[in-house]
């Protein structure tokens, strides 16, 4: 994964499956400059919740991470809560979704969309 930061700074990682699915979704949007914006906000059943959206802007407090031709962008505050996390894409009998494997989460809710530290 290519990152705009050095190795001793906080980082996240996109899995191969997540990058491939994001590339498909971006192609379907017809806007090749879109990036996956990852954010953490207060709320959810466990205290913090993950947010995903497409964005074409990198703000001054954002960091970017690229894998498989797809770029993820995340603000510094969210990055502190997600440092070392992997964003994966999983498909199973319950459906398909992006899943965050966050080593900083002490617990998470059953659906995996919120966590506590």
MARGUVEX-146975 format. One line per field, with one value per atom (N, C-alpha, C): x, y, z; residue in three letters; residue number from 1; atom name. Coordinates in nm, 2 decimals. Layout:
<sites>
east = X ...
north = Y ...
up = Z ...
resn = ala ...
resi = NUM ...
name = CA ...
</sites>
This chain:
<sites>
east = 0.08 0.00 0.09 0.06 0.13 0.06 0.14 0.09 0.16 0.10 0.16 0.25 0.24 0.32 0.44 0.52 0.63 0.58 0.66 0.62 0.59 0.65 0.63 0.50 0.43 0.31 0.19 0.07 -0.05 -0.09 -0.15 -0.19 -0.31 -0.38 -0.48 -0.44 -0.51 -0.48 -0.62 -0.62 -0.73 -0.69 -0.78 -0.75 -0.76 -0.71 -0.73 -0.88 -0.96 -1.10 -1.17 -1.13 -1.19 -1.15 -1.03 -0.98 -1.05 -1.07 -1.13 -1.28 -1.35 -1.49 -1.50 -1.42 -1.42 -1.40 -1.30 -1.27 -1.40 -1.47 -1.59 -1.70 -1.71 -1.81 -1.78 -1.65 -1.61 -1.63 -1.60 -1.62 -1.77 -1.86 -2.00 -2.05 -1.98 -2.02 -1.97 -1.88 -1.83 -1.74 -1.69 -1.61 -1.48 -1.38 -1.25 -1.17 -1.20 -1.13 -1.19 -1.29 -1.35 -1.26 -1.27 -1.19 -1.29 -1.25 -1.33 -1.30 -1.39 -1.37 -1.41 -1.32 -1.35 -1.35 -1.46 -1.47 -1.52 -1.48 -1.53 -1.61 -1.73 -1.80 -1.86 -1.90 -1.96 -2.10 -2.14 -2.27 -2.27 -2.37 -2.38 -2.41 -2.42 -2.46 -2.33 -2.21 -2.09 -2.01 -2.05 -1.98 -1.93 -1.87 -1.82 -1.88 -1.89 -1.94 -1.86 -1.84 -1.77 -1.86 -1.80 -1.87 -1.79 -1.86 -1.80 -1.88 -1.81 -1.87 -1.77 -1.81 -1.72 -1.70 -1.58 -1.54 -1.43 -1.43 -1.33 -1.24 -1.24 -1.16 -1.07 -0.95 -0.86 -0.85 -0.89 -0.88 -0.74 -0.71 -0.58 -0.54 -0.65 -0.62 -0.64 -0.65 -0.66 -0.53 -0.54 -0.43 -0.48 -0.40 -0.45 -0.37 -0.43 -0.38 -0.42 -0.33 -0.37 -0.33 -0.42 -0.40 -0.48 -0.42 -0.50 -0.56 -0.49 -0.55 -0.66 -0.69 -0.80 -0.74 -0.79 -0.74 -0.85 -0.81 -0.89 -0.84 -0.93 -0.89 -0.96 -0.88 -0.93 -0.87 -0.95 -0.91 -0.82 -0.74 -0.64 -0.71 -0.82 -0.89 -0.94 -1.00 -1.05 -0.93 -0.82 -0.71 -0.65 -0.66 -0.61 -0.69 -0.82 -0.90 -0.89 -0.84 -0.83 -0.69 -0.59 -0.45 -0.43 -0.38 -0.35 -0.46 -0.58 -0.70 -0.69 -0.76 -0.77 -0.92 -0.94 -1.08 -1.09 -1.18 -1.20 -1.34 -1.36 -1.50 -1.53 -1.64 -1.68 -1.82 -1.84 -1.96 -1.99 -2.11 -2.16 -2.31 -2.37 -2.51 -2.59 -2.53 -2.60 -2.60 -2.51 -2.50 -2.36 -2.34 -2.20 -2.18 -2.06 -2.04 -1.89 -1.85 -1.72 -1.71 -1.60 -1.58 -1.45 -1.45 -1.33 -1.28 -1.15 -1.08 -0.99 -1.04 -0.98 -0.91 -0.78 -0.70 -0.72 -0.77 -0.79 -0.93 -1.02 -1.15 -1.15 -1.19 -1.20 -1.32 -1.43 -1.55 -1.62 -1.71 -1.79 -1.93 -2.02 -2.16 -2.17 -2.28 -2.30 -2.30 -2.34 -2.34 -2.20 -2.11 -1.98 -1.97 -2.07 -2.06 -2.03 -2.02 -1.98 -1.88 -1.81 -1.71 -1.68 -1.61 -1.57 -1.42 -1.35 -1.21 -1.18
north = -0.12 0.00 0.12 0.22 0.34 0.44 0.51 0.61 0.74 0.85 0.97 1.00 0.91 0.92 0.83 0.85 0.75 0.63 0.53 0.41 0.42 0.52 0.54 0.62 0.66 0.74 0.65 0.69 0.61 0.57 0.45 0.41 0.32 0.30 0.20 0.12 0.01 -0.07 -0.11 -0.11 -0.16 -0.31 -0.40 -0.54 -0.54 -0.65 -0.67 -0.67 -0.74 -0.75 -0.62 -0.54 -0.40 -0.31 -0.32 -0.24 -0.27 -0.40 -0.45 -0.41 -0.42 -0.38 -0.23 -0.16 -0.01 0.03 -0.03 0.00 -0.02 -0.13 -0.16 -0.05 -0.01 0.09 0.23 0.26 0.39 0.39 0.28 0.27 0.29 0.23 0.24 0.38 0.46 0.60 0.68 0.64 0.71 0.83 0.83 0.94 0.88 0.87 0.80 0.87 0.99 1.07 1.05 0.97 0.94 0.86 0.89 0.82 0.77 0.67 0.63 0.71 0.79 0.86 0.78 0.76 0.68 0.78 0.77 0.86 0.79 0.84 0.79 0.90 0.87 0.97 0.91 1.00 0.95 0.90 0.79 0.73 0.58 0.53 0.38 0.32 0.19 0.13 0.10 0.13 0.10 0.23 0.34 0.47 0.54 0.47 0.53 0.45 0.52 0.44 0.48 0.38 0.40 0.46 0.54 0.60 0.59 0.56 0.54 0.62 0.70 0.77 0.79 0.83 0.87 1.02 1.06 1.20 1.22 1.35 1.38 1.49 1.52 1.62 1.57 1.61 1.59 1.72 1.72 1.83 1.84 1.96 1.98 1.89 1.84 1.75 1.60 1.57 1.43 1.36 1.23 1.15 1.05 1.02 0.93 0.80 0.69 0.56 0.49 0.44 0.38 0.24 0.16 0.01 -0.03 -0.10 -0.16 -0.05 0.06 0.17 0.25 0.22 0.29 0.37 0.49 0.57 0.58 0.57 0.59 0.72 0.81 0.93 0.93 0.98 0.98 1.10 1.16 1.28 1.23 1.32 1.28 1.23 1.29 1.25 1.10 1.07 0.94 0.84 0.88 0.80 0.75 0.84 0.80 0.69 0.68 0.57 0.45 0.46 0.35 0.30 0.36 0.33 0.18 0.13 -0.02 -0.10 -0.04 -0.11 -0.15 -0.26 -0.31 -0.29 -0.24 -0.23 -0.34 -0.43 -0.55 -0.55 -0.63 -0.64 -0.79 -0.82 -0.96 -0.98 -1.10 -1.15 -1.28 -1.29 -1.42 -1.43 -1.53 -1.55 -1.43 -1.35 -1.23 -1.11 -1.12 -1.01 -0.97 -0.86 -0.81 -0.67 -0.65 -0.52 -0.50 -0.37 -0.34 -0.36 -0.42 -0.46 -0.40 -0.34 -0.28 -0.38 -0.42 -0.50 -0.39 -0.35 -0.24 -0.29 -0.29 -0.34 -0.26 -0.13 -0.04 -0.06 -0.13 -0.15 -0.25 -0.21 -0.30 -0.39 -0.34 -0.42 -0.35 -0.43 -0.38 -0.44 -0.37 -0.42 -0.54 -0.61 -0.73 -0.71 -0.59 -0.57 -0.52 -0.48 -0.44 -0.30 -0.22 -0.08 0.02 -0.03 0.06 -0.01 0.07 0.01 0.10 0.05 0.13 0.10 0.20 0.18 0.18
up = 0.00 0.00 0.00 -0.08 -0.09 0.01 0.08 0.18 0.16 0.19 0.19 0.31 0.41 0.53 0.54 0.64 0.66 0.75 0.75 0.82 0.97 1.04 1.18 1.21 1.11 1.14 1.13 1.19 1.18 1.04 1.02 0.89 0.90 0.79 0.77 0.64 0.62 0.50 0.43 0.30 0.22 0.18 0.20 0.16 0.00 -0.06 -0.20 -0.24 -0.16 -0.19 -0.18 -0.08 -0.07 -0.18 -0.22 -0.33 -0.46 -0.49 -0.61 -0.61 -0.50 -0.50 -0.51 -0.45 -0.46 -0.60 -0.67 -0.81 -0.90 -0.87 -0.94 -0.92 -0.79 -0.75 -0.81 -0.81 -0.87 -1.02 -1.08 -1.23 -1.26 -1.18 -1.20 -1.18 -1.10 -1.08 -1.20 -1.27 -1.39 -1.35 -1.23 -1.18 -1.13 -1.21 -1.17 -1.07 -1.03 -0.93 -0.79 -0.78 -0.65 -0.56 -0.43 -0.33 -0.22 -0.14 -0.03 0.09 0.14 0.27 0.38 0.48 0.60 0.71 0.80 0.91 1.03 1.15 1.27 1.34 1.39 1.46 1.59 1.68 1.80 1.77 1.84 1.81 1.80 1.75 1.74 1.87 1.88 2.00 2.09 2.04 2.12 2.15 2.10 2.13 2.01 1.92 1.80 1.68 1.57 1.45 1.33 1.24 1.11 1.01 0.93 0.81 0.69 0.58 0.45 0.35 0.26 0.15 0.04 -0.07 -0.18 -0.17 -0.21 -0.20 -0.31 -0.36 -0.46 -0.42 -0.28 -0.23 -0.11 -0.11 0.01 0.08 0.21 0.29 0.36 0.41 0.47 0.58 0.66 0.77 0.74 0.61 0.56 0.53 0.54 0.50 0.39 0.30 0.19 0.19 0.16 0.15 0.02 -0.06 -0.19 -0.20 -0.25 -0.27 -0.39 -0.48 -0.60 -0.69 -0.69 -0.77 -0.71 -0.59 -0.52 -0.40 -0.38 -0.27 -0.16 -0.04 0.08 0.14 0.19 0.25 0.39 0.49 0.63 0.70 0.78 0.86 0.98 1.03 1.13 1.26 1.30 1.42 1.41 1.30 1.27 1.26 1.20 1.19 1.32 1.42 1.55 1.61 1.58 1.63 1.54 1.42 1.33 1.30 1.37 1.34 1.34 1.23 1.21 1.16 1.13 1.09 0.95 0.92 0.78 0.74 0.62 0.56 0.46 0.49 0.40 0.34 0.24 0.18 0.20 0.26 0.28 0.22 0.17 0.12 0.18 0.24 0.31 0.29 0.36 0.35 0.40 0.49 0.55 0.45 0.35 0.26 0.23 0.17 0.14 0.20 0.25 0.32 0.34 0.36 0.40 0.55 0.59 0.73 0.78 0.90 0.96 1.06 1.04 1.14 1.22 1.33 1.41 1.53 1.54 1.65 1.78 1.76 1.87 1.94 1.88 1.94 2.05 2.17 2.28 2.27 2.20 2.18 2.06 2.00 1.89 1.89 1.82 1.82 1.73 1.74 1.66 1.51 1.46 1.32 1.27 1.36 1.32 1.28 1.29 1.24 1.35 1.47 1.58 1.68 1.75 1.84 1.96 2.06 2.17 2.19 2.26 2.28 2.43
resn = unk unk unk unk unk unk unk unk unk unk unk unk unk unk unk unk unk unk unk unk unk unk unk unk unk unk unk unk unk unk unk unk unk unk unk unk unk unk unk unk unk unk unk unk unk unk unk unk unk unk unk unk unk unk unk unk unk unk unk unk unk unk unk unk unk unk unk unk unk unk unk unk unk unk unk unk unk unk unk unk unk unk unk unk unk unk unk unk unk unk unk unk unk unk unk unk unk unk unk unk unk unk unk unk unk unk unk unk unk unk unk unk unk unk unk unk unk unk unk unk unk unk unk unk unk unk unk unk unk unk unk unk unk unk unk unk unk unk unk unk unk unk unk unk unk unk unk unk unk unk unk unk unk unk unk unk unk unk unk unk unk unk unk unk unk unk unk unk unk unk unk unk unk unk unk unk unk unk unk unk unk unk unk unk unk unk unk unk unk unk unk unk unk unk unk unk unk unk unk unk unk unk unk unk unk unk unk unk unk unk unk unk unk unk unk unk unk unk unk unk unk unk unk unk unk unk unk unk unk unk unk unk unk unk unk unk unk unk unk unk unk unk unk unk unk unk unk unk unk unk unk unk unk unk unk unk unk unk unk unk unk unk unk unk unk unk unk unk unk unk unk unk unk unk unk unk unk unk unk unk unk unk unk unk unk unk unk unk unk unk unk unk unk unk unk unk unk unk unk unk unk unk unk unk unk unk unk unk unk unk unk unk unk unk unk unk unk unk unk unk unk unk unk unk unk unk unk unk unk unk unk unk unk unk unk unk unk unk unk unk unk unk unk unk unk unk unk unk unk unk unk
resi = 1 1 1 2 2 2 3 3 3 4 4 4 5 5 5 6 6 6 7 7 7 8 8 8 9 9 9 10 10 10 11 11 11 12 12 12 13 13 13 14 14 14 15 15 15 16 16 16 17 17 17 18 18 18 19 19 19 20 20 20 21 21 21 22 22 22 23 23 23 24 24 24 25 25 25 26 26 26 27 27 27 28 28 28 29 29 29 30 30 30 31 31 31 32 32 32 33 33 33 34 34 34 35 35 35 36 36 36 37 37 37 38 38 38 39 39 39 40 40 40 41 41 41 42 42 42 43 43 43 44 44 44 45 45 45 46 46 46 47 47 47 48 48 48 49 49 49 50 50 50 51 51 51 52 52 52 53 53 53 54 54 54 55 55 55 56 56 56 57 57 57 58 58 58 59 59 59 60 60 60 61 61 61 62 62 62 63 63 63 64 64 64 65 65 65 66 66 66 67 67 67 68 68 68 69 69 69 70 70 70 71 71 71 72 72 72 73 73 73 74 74 74 75 75 75 76 76 76 77 77 77 78 78 78 79 79 79 80 80 80 81 81 81 82 82 82 83 83 83 84 84 84 85 85 85 86 86 86 87 87 87 88 88 88 89 89 89 90 90 90 91 91 91 92 92 92 93 93 93 94 94 94 95 95 95 96 96 96 97 97 97 98 98 98 99 99 99 100 100 100 101 101 101 102 102 102 103 103 103 104 104 104 105 105 105 106 106 106 107 107 107 108 108 108 109 109 109 110 110 110 111 111 111 112 112 112 113 113 113 114 114 114 115 115 115 116 116 116 117 117 117
name = N CA C N CA C N CA C N CA C N CA C N CA C N CA C N CA C N CA C N CA C N CA C N CA C N CA C N CA C N CA C N CA C N CA C N CA C N CA C N CA C N CA C N CA C N CA C N CA C N CA C N CA C N CA C N CA C N CA C N CA C N CA C N CA C N CA C N CA C N CA C N CA C N CA C N CA C N CA C N CA C N CA C N CA C N CA C N CA C N CA C N CA C N CA C N CA C N CA C N CA C N CA C N CA C N CA C N CA C N CA C N CA C N CA C N CA C N CA C N CA C N CA C N CA C N CA C N CA C N CA C N CA C N CA C N CA C N CA C N CA C N CA C N CA C N CA C N CA C N CA C N CA C N CA C N CA C N CA C N CA C N CA C N CA C N CA C N CA C N CA C N CA C N CA C N CA C N CA C N CA C N CA C N CA C N CA C N CA C N CA C N CA C N CA C N CA C N CA C N CA C N CA C N CA C N CA C N CA C N CA C N CA C N CA C N CA C N CA C N CA C N CA C N CA C N CA C N CA C N CA C N CA C N CA C
</sites>
